[in-house]
Amino acid sequence: MSLSSLSRRHFFGGAASIAAAVTAPRTVFAQAPAAAPEPVPSGPFRIPPLTYPTNAFEPHIDARTMEIHHDRHHGAYVAALNSFAKDHPQIAEKPVLEVLGDLEAVPESIRTGVRNNLGGHANHTMFWEIMGPHGGKPEGEVLAAIDRNLGGLEKFQTDFNAAGGRQFGSGWVFVTVTKDGKLKIETRPNQDTPLMDGKRVLFGNDVWEHAYYLSYQNRRIDYLKAWWNTVNWGKIAQRYAAAKAGTLGL
């Protein structure tokens, strides 16, 4: 058989297969129910419970995203930390701030894992705390600091959103605060945090895709703008006062 004859047979055979696939009845598959979150291994680290329902921020952040983000993503960081702590209990015996502020003291075999997962645990613990329905607007000392250090609320939010939009890949956009109350916008990749540099975080927003993709897909800027509707400014005021008193934690 000639090569040209073989090629024609393959072409017409392939065409027939495509036609059959196009004209065949379509099979509709039922959507599988969502898997329950895996239990977090017991240990010294815990996921902080949400103080509001997962649908509290709709339509800005959907309930399904909140459930997956809190239970599974944060849960995975905590599960990893509890696994590390079985053989290296010292990572749970010291304050989180101390461990993150001195990662060189963490055993090299788990250092990267602790950096990623303890950073993620700290970032998300802060994240759930500073969100809340009916969060109002900044006022008092927080608003004065925004006006003084960040050019006013409108400029600050525009600059914050732009910084979050520029963060390449996964990461966070933060507002750091000094003991004298000075504010600054900073970004970090992955689950890094200014806590690793001895700084304190007033608040921040998660720009990993898992925080917004179900509703916003690749429209990160739209998510960043909508997220302001979820911010609890009363809680941020409490954190600002704690920062000035030298007692602010995660």
C-alpha positions in Angstrom: 0.0 0.0 0.0 1.3 3.4 -0.9 2.0 6.1 1.7 -0.6 8.4 0.1 -3.3 5.7 0.3 -2.4 5.1 4.0 -2.6 8.8 4.7 -6.0 9.0 3.0 -7.3 6.1 5.1 -6.1 7.7 8.3 -7.6 11.1 7.3 -11.1 9.7 6.5 -11.0 7.3 9.5 -10.1 10.3 11.8 -12.8 12.4 10.2 -15.4 9.7 10.7 -14.4 9.4 14.4 -14.7 13.1 14.9 -18.1 13.2 13.2 -19.3 10.3 15.4 -18.1 12.1 18.5 -19.9 15.3 17.5 -23.2 13.6 16.7 -23.2 11.1 19.5 -25.7 11.8 22.4 -24.1 13.8 25.1 -23.8 12.1 28.5 -24.6 14.3 31.4 -22.7 13.6 34.5 -24.0 14.5 37.9 -21.7 16.8 39.8 -19.9 14.9 42.6 -20.6 16.3 46.1 -17.8 18.4 47.6 -15.5 16.3 49.7 -15.5 17.1 53.4 -12.4 18.8 54.6 -9.7 16.4 55.9 -9.4 16.4 59.7 -6.4 18.3 60.9 -3.9 16.1 62.8 -4.0 16.8 66.5 -1.3 18.9 67.8 -0.4 22.2 69.4 -1.5 24.3 66.4 -5.1 25.1 65.8 -7.2 26.8 63.1 -8.9 29.8 64.7 -12.7 29.5 64.3 -14.4 32.2 62.2 -16.5 34.7 64.2 -19.0 35.2 61.4 -20.8 32.8 59.0 -19.0 31.9 55.8 -21.7 33.7 53.7 -21.3 37.0 55.6 -19.4 38.7 52.8 -21.5 37.8 49.8 -21.6 39.0 47.1 -18.0 40.3 47.6 -16.6 36.9 48.7 -18.7 33.9 48.3 -19.4 31.3 51.0 -17.8 28.5 49.1 -14.5 30.4 48.8 -14.6 31.2 52.5 -15.2 27.5 53.4 -12.4 26.2 51.2 -10.0 29.0 52.2 -10.5 28.6 55.9 -11.1 24.9 56.3 -8.8 23.5 53.7 -6.0 26.0 52.9 -5.5 27.2 56.4 -6.2 23.7 57.6 -3.4 22.4 55.4 -0.9 24.8 57.0 -1.9 23.8 60.5 -1.8 20.1 59.6 1.8 20.5 58.3 2.9 22.4 61.4 1.4 19.7 63.7 3.3 17.1 61.7 6.6 19.0 62.1 5.9 19.5 65.8 5.9 15.7 66.4 9.6 15.5 65.9 10.5 19.2 66.5 8.3 20.3 69.5 10.3 23.5 69.9 8.5 25.2 67.0 5.3 25.1 69.1 7.0 25.8 72.5 8.1 29.3 71.4 5.8 32.2 70.4 5.0 32.3 66.7 6.5 35.8 66.5 9.7 34.5 67.9 9.9 31.5 65.5 9.1 33.6 62.4 11.5 36.3 63.5 14.4 33.9 63.7 13.9 31.2 61.1 17.7 30.5 61.0 17.2 28.9 64.4 14.7 26.4 63.0 16.3 23.0 62.0 17.4 23.1 58.4 15.4 20.0 57.5 12.1 21.7 58.3 13.0 25.4 57.8 11.4 25.9 54.5 8.3 24.0 55.6 8.0 26.1 58.8 8.6 29.3 56.8 5.8 28.5 54.4 3.3 26.9 56.8 3.9 29.0 59.9 3.9 32.1 57.7 0.6 30.9 56.2 -0.9 30.3 59.7 0.1 33.7 60.9 -1.1 35.5 57.8 -4.5 33.8 57.8 -5.0 34.1 61.6 -4.6 37.9 61.1 -6.8 37.8 57.9 -9.8 36.2 59.6 -9.5 38.6 62.5 -9.5 41.8 60.6 -12.6 40.9 58.5 -16.2 41.1 59.6 -19.6 42.2 58.3 -20.7 45.8 58.8 -17.1 46.9 59.3 -17.8 50.6 59.0 -15.1 53.1 58.0 -11.7 54.0 59.5 -11.9 56.8 62.1 -10.0 58.2 65.0 -6.3 57.5 65.2 -6.4 55.0 62.4 -7.9 57.5 60.0 -5.4 60.1 61.2 -2.5 57.8 60.5 -3.9 57.0 57.0 -4.1 60.7 56.3 -0.7 61.4 57.7 1.3 58.5 56.3 -0.6 57.3 53.3 -2.1 60.3 51.7 -5.7 59.9 52.8 -8.2 57.0 52.5 -8.9 57.2 48.8 -5.2 57.4 47.8 -4.3 54.7 50.3 -6.9 52.2 49.0 -5.8 52.9 45.4 -2.2 52.4 46.3 -2.9 49.3 48.3 -4.9 47.8 45.5 -2.2 48.6 43.0 0.4 47.0 45.2 -1.7 43.9 45.5 -2.2 43.8 41.8 1.5 44.1 41.0 2.4 41.2 43.3 3.6 38.6 40.9 2.1 35.2 41.4 1.0 34.4 44.9 1.5 36.6 47.9 0.1 39.2 50.2 -0.3 43.0 50.5 0.1 44.4 54.0 -0.1 47.6 56.0 2.7 47.5 58.6 2.7 49.6 61.7 5.5 50.8 64.0 5.3 51.4 67.7 4.9 55.1 67.1 1.9 54.4 64.8 3.5 55.0 61.4 1.9 53.0 58.5 3.4 51.6 55.4 2.2 49.5 52.5 4.3 46.4 51.9 4.0 43.2 49.8 5.5 39.7 50.3 5.6 36.6 48.1 4.0 33.3 49.0 3.3 33.1 52.7 6.1 35.4 53.8 5.2 38.1 56.3 6.7 41.3 57.6 6.8 39.4 61.0 9.9 37.6 59.6 11.6 41.0 59.5 10.7 42.0 63.0 7.9 44.3 61.8 4.3 44.3 62.9 1.2 43.9 60.6 -1.8 46.1 61.1 -3.7 44.2 58.5 -3.4 42.7 55.0 -5.1 41.0 52.1 -4.4 37.6 50.6 -3.8 37.7 46.8 -3.3 34.0 46.3 -5.8 32.8 43.7 -7.5 30.5 46.2 -8.8 33.7 48.0 -10.8 34.9 45.0 -10.7 32.6 41.9 -14.2 31.1 42.2 -15.9 34.5 41.8 -13.3 36.6 40.1 -11.1 34.2 38.1 -8.1 36.3 36.9 -9.7 39.6 37.8 -7.5 40.2 40.9 -8.0 44.0 40.9 -11.8 43.5 41.0 -11.4 41.3 44.1 -9.0 43.8 45.7 -11.6 46.6 45.3 -14.5 44.4 46.5 -12.5 43.2 49.6 -12.7 46.6 51.3 -16.4 45.8 51.9 -15.3 43.0 54.2 -12.8 45.0 56.4 -13.6 45.4 60.1 -12.2 48.8 60.9 -13.2 48.5 64.5 -10.9 45.5 64.9 -8.1 47.3 63.0 -8.5 50.2 65.5 -7.9 47.7 68.3 -4.8 46.3 66.6 -3.5 49.9 66.0 -3.8 50.6 69.7 -2.1 47.3 70.6 0.8 48.2 68.2 1.3 51.5 69.9 1.3 49.8 73.3 3.8 47.2 72.1 1.4 44.3 72.5 0.3 43.5 69.0 0.7 39.9 68.1 -0.1 38.2 64.8 
